[in-house]
Amino acid sequence: MAKSKSDILNDFQEFMGRHGSNYRDWFVGTSADPKQQLFGTHKFKAGDKGLFRQAHSELQAAEVAEFFTNLGAGGSASPRPEAEFVYAYKRASHTKP
């Protein structure tokens, strides 16, 4: 279910705060299929710290990603077609950007 931009920002900030709030330790991006992006592309594993939320639009998802990349997180904030999900994960030695 889609959430507002402010709700997603709050969810991500709370989650990152609980699991290490240095934004440079995180990667944030957008995707149409966040599970495939996390586990396939980024090599995310069970037990890693990460989350995703569905925004109301590709633009809102990109705006959330941009907020965190401007704070130092890795990632891309460019709007992509059908990428209504924004995701974040805490980088680990096995994850790929």
C-alpha positions as CSV (number, residue, x, y, z in Angstrom):
1,M,0.0,0.0,0.0
2,A,1.4,3.4,-1.0
3,K,2.5,5.8,1.7
4,S,3.0,9.5,1.7
5,K,6.4,11.0,1.2
6,S,6.5,12.2,4.8
7,D,5.5,8.8,6.2
8,I,8.2,7.1,4.2
9,L,10.8,9.7,5.3
10,N,9.8,9.1,8.9
11,D,9.9,5.3,8.5
12,F,13.4,5.4,7.0
13,Q,14.8,7.8,9.5
14,E,13.5,5.8,12.4
15,F,14.8,2.6,11.0
16,M,18.2,4.0,10.2
17,G,18.4,5.6,13.6
18,R,17.8,2.1,15.2
19,H,20.4,0.4,13.0
20,G,23.2,3.1,12.8
21,S,22.3,6.6,11.7
22,N,25.5,7.5,9.8
23,Y,23.9,8.0,6.4
24,R,27.2,7.2,4.6
25,D,26.7,3.6,5.8
26,W,23.4,3.3,3.8
27,F,22.4,2.9,0.2
28,V,19.1,4.2,-1.0
29,G,17.4,3.7,-4.4
30,T,14.2,3.3,-6.2
31,S,12.8,0.3,-8.0
32,A,9.6,-1.3,-9.5
33,D,10.6,-4.5,-7.8
34,P,12.5,-3.8,-4.6
35,K,13.0,-7.4,-3.5
36,Q,14.7,-8.3,-6.7
37,Q,16.8,-5.1,-6.5
38,L,17.9,-5.8,-3.0
39,F,18.5,-9.6,-3.2
40,G,19.5,-9.8,-6.9
41,T,21.3,-6.7,-7.7
42,H,22.7,-5.6,-4.3
43,K,23.3,-9.2,-2.9
44,F,21.3,-8.4,0.2
45,K,21.0,-11.4,2.6
46,A,18.6,-12.5,5.3
47,G,19.8,-10.8,8.5
48,D,21.0,-7.6,6.7
49,K,19.3,-4.3,7.7
50,G,17.0,-2.9,5.1
51,L,13.5,-1.9,4.2
52,F,11.3,-0.6,1.4
53,R,8.1,1.3,1.0
54,Q,5.8,2.1,-1.9
55,A,5.3,5.8,-2.7
56,H,2.4,7.3,-4.5
57,S,4.5,7.9,-7.6
58,E,8.0,7.5,-9.2
59,L,8.7,11.2,-8.5
60,Q,7.9,10.8,-4.7
61,A,10.1,7.7,-4.5
62,A,12.9,9.7,-6.2
63,E,12.4,12.6,-3.8
64,V,12.8,10.3,-0.8
65,A,16.0,8.8,-2.3
66,E,17.3,12.3,-3.1
67,F,16.7,13.4,0.5
68,F,19.0,10.6,1.8
69,T,21.6,10.8,-0.9
70,N,21.9,14.5,-0.1
71,L,22.7,13.5,3.5
72,G,25.5,11.3,2.3
73,A,23.9,7.9,1.6
74,G,25.0,6.1,-1.5
75,G,22.5,5.5,-4.3
76,S,20.6,7.1,-7.1
77,A,17.8,9.6,-6.9
78,S,16.9,9.8,-10.6
79,P,13.2,9.1,-11.2
80,R,12.8,5.9,-13.2
81,P,9.7,4.6,-15.0
82,E,7.4,2.6,-12.7
83,A,9.9,2.8,-9.8
84,E,7.3,3.6,-7.2
85,F,9.2,1.8,-4.4
86,V,12.1,3.4,-2.4
87,Y,14.4,1.1,-0.6
88,A,17.4,1.4,1.8
89,Y,19.9,-1.0,3.1
90,K,22.9,-0.8,5.4
91,R,26.0,-1.5,3.5
92,A,27.9,-4.7,4.4
93,S,31.1,-6.2,3.0
94,H,29.1,-8.5,0.7
95,T,26.6,-6.0,-0.6
96,K,27.1,-4.4,-4.0
97,P,26.1,-0.8,-4.9
